[in-house]
């Protein structure tokens, strides 16, 4: 009797985890679709932000409508799921992105921002294709580096805006980065990324290959 209840409890737990993973995947698929449609429609990189509400909305949207930035967030979230304390990696990425925005606002120059973002996307995609788990410290440092460049690139939207809209923008972008990164982390965990002596899930490998391909395209466009 006890074993039957335990089996039922495990079955319900697995069903709930699978259902939650599908919701995360569906939400991220919608974000990718929005990003692709925004790219096709030629959504401008620079926006006119005149008030707090516009700042918050563009803060929510900017990481999503920029496909290379969105892919970088997803990749760091998936990779962080390989570690028990991987949430610190995703958190470091988000914090670094905010710091990158502040650096840009102080008009400190980061040369080759688009190239750096494309290269980091390629590196993250490659990590997702190899079976061995990356070193925690190395991945954390790479996440911080990628976050700095992504935040710096996103800050193009708010150059010249007033302080209150800038604060609202930073709040919006922080929310989006955190939610997307942690959702990707949940998906990676549900797929077995954090298991000891794991075999890399084939879906993760395909995602890594797609991320690499996207990174190569953006790198080519940045160089030309």
BELKA-V444957 format. One record per residue. N is the residue number from 1. SS is DSSP state (alpha for helix, beta for strand, coil for the rest). Layout:
{{N;SS} {N;SS}}
This chain:
{{1;coil} {2;alpha} {3;alpha} {4;alpha} {5;alpha} {6;alpha} {7;alpha} {8;alpha} {9;alpha} {10;alpha} {11;alpha} {12;alpha} {13;alpha} {14;alpha} {15;alpha} {16;alpha} {17;alpha} {18;alpha} {19;alpha} {20;alpha} {21;alpha} {22;alpha} {23;alpha} {24;alpha} {25;alpha} {26;alpha} {27;alpha} {28;alpha} {29;alpha} {30;alpha} {31;alpha} {32;alpha} {33;alpha} {34;alpha} {35;alpha} {36;alpha} {37;alpha} {38;alpha} {39;alpha} {40;alpha} {41;alpha} {42;coil} {43;coil} {44;coil} {45;coil} {46;coil} {47;coil} {48;coil} {49;coil} {50;coil} {51;coil} {52;alpha} {53;alpha} {54;alpha} {55;alpha} {56;alpha} {57;alpha} {58;alpha} {59;alpha} {60;alpha} {61;alpha} {62;alpha} {63;alpha} {64;alpha} {65;alpha} {66;coil} {67;alpha} {68;alpha} {69;alpha} {70;alpha} {71;alpha} {72;alpha} {73;alpha} {74;alpha} {75;alpha} {76;alpha} {77;alpha} {78;alpha} {79;alpha} {80;alpha} {81;coil} {82;coil} {83;coil} {84;coil} {85;coil} {86;coil} {87;alpha} {88;alpha} {89;alpha} {90;alpha} {91;alpha} {92;alpha} {93;alpha} {94;alpha} {95;alpha} {96;alpha} {97;alpha} {98;alpha} {99;alpha} {100;alpha} {101;alpha} {102;alpha} {103;alpha} {104;alpha} {105;alpha} {106;coil} {107;coil} {108;coil} {109;coil} {110;coil} {111;coil} {112;coil} {113;alpha} {114;alpha} {115;alpha} {116;alpha} {117;alpha} {118;alpha} {119;alpha} {120;alpha} {121;alpha} {122;alpha} {123;alpha} {124;alpha} {125;alpha} {126;alpha} {127;alpha} {128;alpha} {129;alpha} {130;coil} {131;coil} {132;coil} {133;coil} {134;coil} {135;coil} {136;alpha} {137;alpha} {138;alpha} {139;alpha} {140;alpha} {141;alpha} {142;alpha} {143;alpha} {144;alpha} {145;alpha} {146;alpha} {147;alpha} {148;alpha} {149;alpha} {150;alpha} {151;alpha} {152;alpha} {153;alpha} {154;alpha} {155;alpha} {156;alpha} {157;alpha} {158;alpha} {159;coil} {160;coil} {161;coil} {162;coil} {163;alpha} {164;alpha} {165;alpha} {166;alpha} {167;alpha} {168;alpha} {169;alpha} {170;alpha} {171;alpha} {172;alpha} {173;alpha} {174;alpha} {175;alpha} {176;alpha} {177;alpha} {178;alpha} {179;alpha} {180;alpha} {181;alpha} {182;alpha} {183;alpha} {184;alpha} {185;alpha} {186;alpha} {187;alpha} {188;alpha} {189;alpha} {190;alpha} {191;coil} {192;coil} {193;coil} {194;coil} {195;coil} {196;coil} {197;coil} {198;coil} {199;coil} {200;coil} {201;coil} {202;alpha} {203;alpha} {204;alpha} {205;alpha} {206;alpha} {207;alpha} {208;alpha} {209;alpha} {210;alpha} {211;alpha} {212;alpha} {213;alpha} {214;alpha} {215;alpha} {216;alpha} {217;alpha} {218;alpha} {219;alpha} {220;alpha} {221;alpha} {222;alpha} {223;alpha} {224;coil}}
